Amino acid sequence: MERNDMSPPLTSSKIEDLFGEGFIERSKEWVDQYKKLMAYYRCAMMEVETKLNVLNEEFSLRHDRNPINDIKSRLKDPLSVKEKMERKGFPLTPESIEENLADVAGVRVVCSFPEDVYTLANALLGQDDVTLIEMKDYIKNPKKNGYRSLHLIIKVPIFLAREKRSMKVEIQLRTIAMDVWASLEHQLHYKKDFDFTEEMANELIYCAALSAELDERMDALRMLVSSSEKEEK
């Protein structure tokens, strides 16, 4: 006699018996609300990118160069959202996610020089529809592992067909050197099934210092070129 180890499929009524009456409808409603919230975050990222691109264009007209080398956006994946909410002890609802997480929508701006980072940040924060919630300056005060970047949490309005909403966006502004170090550090430090030694961590800190020195030297060259151009005029 053939043995069948396959469990019978879960019907709607069995799911309701297991998780309570109305579970399927509640789940569908939760998913719909979550999708809508993520759409709002995508709109907010587009709004921030547009503002930054406009500033980049204006800077190019004024100074004949672009401060922005690259812009990347990312939406936090559902698993990461779930893990962070559980770790912080918040209920996993769309309302709670919007209220308690500030980094669901993220925009990373890679600039040419350190001065560009602060010029862009100040110009963005000077706009009357941008609200600063939090600023962390890891350039002037690097993390212990050597990480450098300027982090902003802001609120920007998005204009929908029937409403206007303010959404949080995390912005990371860094130079090319800072971005290269951060990208390589992430690949090395978070490699699966590998123990990162203290010696390796110290080497990364040393590399971060070299990265900072590179920024300083390149910035000095930029100022030298700029002053020479002014003298010629």
Buried (B, 14 or more C-beta within 10 A) or exposed (E): EEEEEEEEEEEEEEEBEEEEEEBEEEEEEEEEBBEEBBEBBBBBBBBBBEBBEEBBEEBEEEEEEEBBBEBEBEBBEEEEBEEBBEEEEBEEBBEEBBEBBBBBBBBBBBBBBBBBBBBBBEBBBEEEEBBEEEEEBBBEEBEEEBBBBBBBBBBBBBEEEEEEBEBBBBBBBBBBBBBBBBEEBEEBEEEEEEEEEEEEBEEBBEBBEEBBEBBEEBBEEBEEEEEEEEEEE
